[in-house]
Amino acid sequence: MKRLVLSCILLLGRYAVLPVVALAAGLLFIWLISLDDYTRVALITAPIMFCVVAAAVALALGILFVPARRERSNVLDEAMAPALWRIWQELDPAFAKPTRTLRFDAEFNASISEARGYAGIFRQHVTMTVGLPLLMILDERAIRATIAHEVAHAELRHITGAGNLFDFLRACENVLHYANPDRTITGRIAARLLRAVLGWVNREYLALSRQNELAADRRAAALMGPSEMARSLVLIAGGVARLRELVFSPLETDMLGAISLPATPLQRMSTHLVDIRDHDALTAAAAKTIEEESMEDPNSTHPPLRASLANLGCATLPAVDPIEAPAIARLLSPDAARDLSAQLDAEWRKLAQTRVRLGG
């Protein structure tokens, strides 16, 4: 039953609140009819009905006023990343430049999302975000496999469901703008109901998300080949472990009690790039990840590495080719690589400066 409700939400998005609005309208209709025959009961329940109707109106208006989700910062245009744009175009059969945006961030990851126009009824706009560390550490082969995986999410409409879920939750939250949960009974009841809905929707969606990751891997493997997809999974898993060991754990230590800012994560990655990309260390880190990870983390959107590899036909950790030349040199222009690193460094310093100031 819960999975059926979730499927309806992922399909309808913000419009999934309409059944609740219809229920409130039905209750209002029954209440109006009862005014003649049961006037006293109707008058006693009038305050409750007024609250229900007002909340239903707020829900209905929430359909129109869901905030836009399209990211407009850190955009990569074709002049900055011509090869990256070309790879996306080659792998995406539905590619149309006006409806695509390519972004960068400081994560060792890639993602894809979808946003629609006003009221969620106009054409979709797809945004792919590629982390600069991914380009610094991996080679072009692994980046192509990663982009194929993200494109597969779009083809299988996984990002449509994720976008619809976001719209549904934001439409529901519109009730809290009408009724403050700290000051009104209606808002307090609505907040408790929303928390309950969020709890089970989140659990169901996380389980569905792990299945979607496996489905996207299979779809991408049909295009790139299972061995290429398995290679990218191993390299990314190993890279995550090596970054945690060589960059982020020491950075956390340096930030404790710091009175001045230490080197940024990207600067540390550049310093340790040879060690991070070392083939033996990467594969050993991936093997250790398989040994230490649980069979399935219920709080994760991704399945364990072991399950992802088995999904591609690998019963054990496969032997993979070493990382070739860093993708950043081939996929970004030299000026773009330098400027983007400087921009991300400045953003990190701005956030870290606040933490150091608060800590001090």
C-alpha positions, -999 to 999 in steps of 0.1 A, spaced: 0 0 0 28 24 9 46 17 -23 14 23 -43 9 57 -26 46 66 -33 41 56 -69 12 80 -72 32 108 -56 61 102 -80 37 102 -109 16 131 -100 40 153 -81 24 184 -66 -9 174 -80 -9 144 -56 -24 168 -30 -56 171 -50 -72 139 -34 -68 156 0 -83 188 -13 -112 168 -28 -117 150 5 -119 184 23 -144 196 -4 -165 165 3 -165 172 40 -175 208 34 -204 196 12 -216 172 39 -213 199 65 -233 224 44 -261 198 39 -262 191 76 -268 228 84 -306 223 79 -312 191 97 -284 191 123 -279 228 128 -265 225 164 -239 199 154 -229 219 123 -224 250 144 -203 232 170 -181 217 142 -179 250 123 -145 260 137 -131 226 127 -145 229 92 -132 264 87 -97 251 96 -100 221 73 -112 243 44 -85 269 49 -58 242 50 -72 226 19 -72 260 1 -36 265 12 -27 230 -2 -44 239 -35 -26 272 -38 7 253 -30 4 237 -65 9 271 -81 36 284 -57 62 256 -55 96 272 -56 117 267 -87 145 241 -84 166 250 -115 202 257 -105 217 288 -122 251 290 -104 284 273 -113 273 268 -149 297 253 -175 291 267 -210 304 250 -242 334 273 -244 346 261 -209 339 224 -214 334 216 -251 344 179 -247 322 174 -217 292 188 -236 300 166 -266 301 134 -244 267 143 -230 253 149 -264 267 116 -277 252 96 -248 218 113 -245 194 104 -273 170 131 -261 197 158 -260 184 193 -269 208 222 -260 181 247 -249 167 222 -223 201 212 -209 224 229 -183 258 216 -172 271 226 -138 302 219 -116 306 216 -79 333 205 -54 319 170 -48 335 137 -59 303 128 -76 280 135 -105 242 140 -104 213 148 -127 180 166 -119 149 178 -137 129 210 -133 97 220 -150 81 254 -157 53 272 -140 28 248 -122 49 218 -134 31 216 -167 56 231 -191 87 214 -207 113 199 -186 148 213 -181 176 188 -173 206 198 -153 237 176 -149 263 184 -122 298 171 -125 322 174 -95 355 190 -103 373 164 -81 358 137 -103 375 153 -133 408 158 -114 411 121 -103 393 100 -129 401 96 -166 379 102 -196 368 66 -198 354 66 -162 338 100 -168 320 87 -199 307 58 -179 295 81 -151 277 104 -175 261 73 -192 248 63 -157 233 98 -151 217 99 -186 202 64 -179 185 80 -148 169 105 -171 159 80 -197 143 58 -171 125 88 -157 140 85 -123 147 122 -121 111 129 -130 100 110 -100 125 127 -77 114 161 -90 78 152 -85 85 141 -49 102 175 -42 72 194 -57 47 173 -36 66 180 -3 69 217 -11 32 219 -20 24 203 14 46 226 33 26 255 19 1 248 46 26 257 73 30 292 57 -7 297 63 -8 281 97 22 286 120 27 253 138 40 272 169 9 294 171 -20 275 157 -37 241 164 -42 236 126 -5 242 120 5 219 148 -17 191 135 -5 197 99 31 196 110 27 163 128 9 148 98 36 161 75 64 146 96 46 113 96 43 114 58 79 125 54 90 96 75 75 67 56 79 85 22 116 89 29 120 52 38 101 40 8 119 64 -15 154 54 -3 146 18 -10 133 27 -44 163 49 -51 187 20 -44 167 0 -70 169 29 -94 207 30 -91 209 -6 -101 185 -1 -130 206 29 -142 238 8 -141 222 -19 -162 209 6 -187 243 23 -190 260 -11 -192 240 -18 -223 256 12 -239 291 13 -224 296 -24 -216 294 -40 -181 332 -40 -177 334 -2 -182 306 4 -157 322 -19 -132 355 -1 -137 340 32 -129 323 19 -98 355 4 -85 375 36 -92 349 58 -76 346 37 -45 384 36 -42 386 73 -48 360 80 -20 381 60 4 414 76 -6 400 111 -4 386 104 31 420 91 42 443 116 25 422 148 23 390 150 44 401 133 77 433 154 79 413 185 70 389 179 98 418 175 122 434 208 110 400 226 113 397 218 150 408 248 170 422 265 139 428 303 141 435 306 104 423 287 74 442 256 63 446 245 27 414 240 8 401 205 -2 410 210 -38 445 222 -29 450 191 -8 437 169 -37 462 185 -60 490 179 -35 481 142 -30 469 136 -66 495 110 -74 488 90 -42 450 92 -46 453 79 -82 477 51 -74 462 20 -89 472 -5 -62 460 18 -34 427 25 -52 418 -11 -57 429 -20 -22 406 8 -9 377 -5 -30 383 -41 -17 383 -28 19 351 -9 12 334 -42 2 347 -59 33 335 -32 57 302 -21 42 269 -35 54 248 -57 32 224 -27 27 223 7 44 186 16 48 196 53 51 216 54 18 203 63 -17 229 39 -32 233 1 -29 265 -14 -15 294 -17 -39 291 -55 -37 255 -54 -49 263 -29 -77 291 -51 -90 269 -82 -88 242 -63 -107 268 -61 -136 277 -97 -134 308 -94 -112 307 -119 -83 340 -105 -69 359 -73 -72 370 -72 -109 405 -64 -121 403 -30 -137 426 -9 -158 447 18 -141 435 54 -144 448 71 -174 455 108 -179 432 130 -157 400 139 -175 402 175 -165 430 181 -190 410 167 -219 374 178 -210 380 214 -197 399 242 -213 431 252 -194 417 285 -183 384 270 -172 401 244 -150 422 271 -133 392 295 -129 368 269 -116 393 257 -90 398 292 -78 361 298 -76 354 267 -56 384 275 -33 369 309 -26 335 295 -19 350 269 6 371 297 23 340 318 28 321 290 45 352 278 65 359 313 77 325 314 94 332 280 111 366 292 123 352 324 136 324 306 154 349 281 168 371 308 180 
